[in-house]
Amino acid sequence: MMLALYAGLPRWAINWNAAAATVWDQVIDLTTRERKLTTLLEHFAADPDVAVYRESVQTDLLSPIREWESET
């Protein structure tokens, strides 16, 4: 929920009572449609709990998404 709120998604836009995988799919779908996926991933990459994955998140996920968002 915190990642969705950090990305700027309103609470009502997500069905929080759904299964976790469904909630995650909704968050990814909405952030992608609203061009907020970069914001979401930047926050995720900066989280100290995922420091071990930071480089792969930035290179494998964030770079292609930034390119895609700038092209569309």
N, C-alpha and C positions, 0 to 999 in steps of 0.2 A: 504494500500500500504506500509506503514511504517513497519508493522509486517512482510510482505513478504520480504521486503528488509533487515530487521534485520536478518531474518532467512537465508539470503544468496541466495534467489531466484532471478534470473535475471528478469528484468522488462518485457522482451519479452515473458517470459514463462507463463504469465497470460493474459487472455483476459479481460482487464480492462473495456471494453465497455459492458460486460455482466451484467446481474442482480447481485445484491449484494450477493445473496445466491449462485449463480454460481461461482462468484469470490472466495468466502470463501471456497467452495468445492474444487476449483482448488488449492488454497493455501494449504489446509489441505492435499490433495492428493499428491501434489509435495513434501511437507515437509516430509510426511510419506515415500514416495518412496526414498527420498534422505537422510533419517535418520536425518532430521533436525527438526522434530516435537518437540523434547525435547527443542531445542534452542528457538523455537517459543513460547512454553508454559512457559519456564522460563522467557522470556521477558514479557509475558502477566501477569504472577504471580507477577512480580516485579513492575508492573505499579501501581502507587499510586491511580489511578482512580478505580481500581478493588480490593483495599485492603480488602474490606469486603468479597471477594470471594477467597482471597489468600490461605487460609487453604484448602478449598475444591478443588481448582485447583491443589495444590501440592499433596494432598492425593488421590483424586478421579481420576485425570487425569495424572499427571506427574509421579507418582510412577509406575503405570502399564505400561506406555509407556517406561519409562527407562528400566524396566525389559524386555519388548518385544524387544527393540532395542538391549539390551545386549545379548539376546538369538539368534537373527537372524544375 
